[in-house]
Amino acid sequence: MESSFPIELDWASYSQGKLTVHLTNKPEGTYLLKLYSINGQKLMDRVGSDQHLSIDFPNLSSGLYLVRLNAPAGGNTIKIVVP
């Protein structure tokens, strides 16, 4: 059974073409962050091990997106709105 850990997005950073993901409960080890369009198309994935992960997206269109984090201890998916 997959457990969840909370994640929090830093919206201020996105206004400058950068999405910053901040983990409130950082899982042990490395994790995989994936960004999907609302239609399910994978736009990117990144491997991280820090509590903060910054990703440049200067050309990300306005709309609804899904951010998925997977870690050995579980995962979580959240929706984000890009203005």
N, C-alpha and C positions, 0 to 999 in steps of 0.2 A: 504494500500500500504506500503510495507516495504522500509525503507530508509537505506542508507549505511553510515558507518563511516570508516575512513581510519585506516588501521593497518599497522604496520611496523615490520619486523622480524630482530632480531639481529643475523646475520649470524656467527659472531665470536664465540659466545657461542656454536653453534652447532658442531663445529669442535672437541669439547671435549665430544661429546655424549649427549649434552644438547641443547634443542631448547628453546630459550627465545623469547616470544612474547611481544612486546612493543606496546601499544595502543597510537597513536598520539592524538586521541580525545577520552579519556576514557568516555564510556557511564555512565550514572547515574545507581547506583545499581549494581547488579551482572550480570555476563554474562556467557555464556557457550561456551567453546572452544572445537571443535571436529577435530580430525585428521583422514583423509581418505586416503586409497591407491588410485591410479589413476583408479582402477577398481571399486571404490565405497565402498570397505570394510571399515567399521569403525574400526579404530585401538585403539582409546581411546577418552574419553571426560573428561574435567575438568571444574569445576565451579570456577570462580575467581571474585574478586572485586577490585584488584589492577591494576595499570597501567602496571606493569610488571608481567609476569607469566613464570616461568621456569619449564620445564618438562624434566626429564631424559629419554633418548632414546639411551642407549648404543648399542643396537643391531639393530637399524634401518638400513635397507638395502639401498644401493644406488638406486636412482630413483626419480620419480615425485610423489608428494603428494599434497593433498588439505587440507588447514586449513580453517575451518569455525568458525566464531564467531557470536553468537546470543545474542542480548541484547534487553531489552524492547523498545529501540529507533530504532532498526533495526539490520542489520547484514551485513557481508561481507565475501566473500570467495576469497582466494588467492591461487596460486600455489607456491610450493616450490620445489627446486631441491636439493636432498641430494647427494653430490659427492661420 
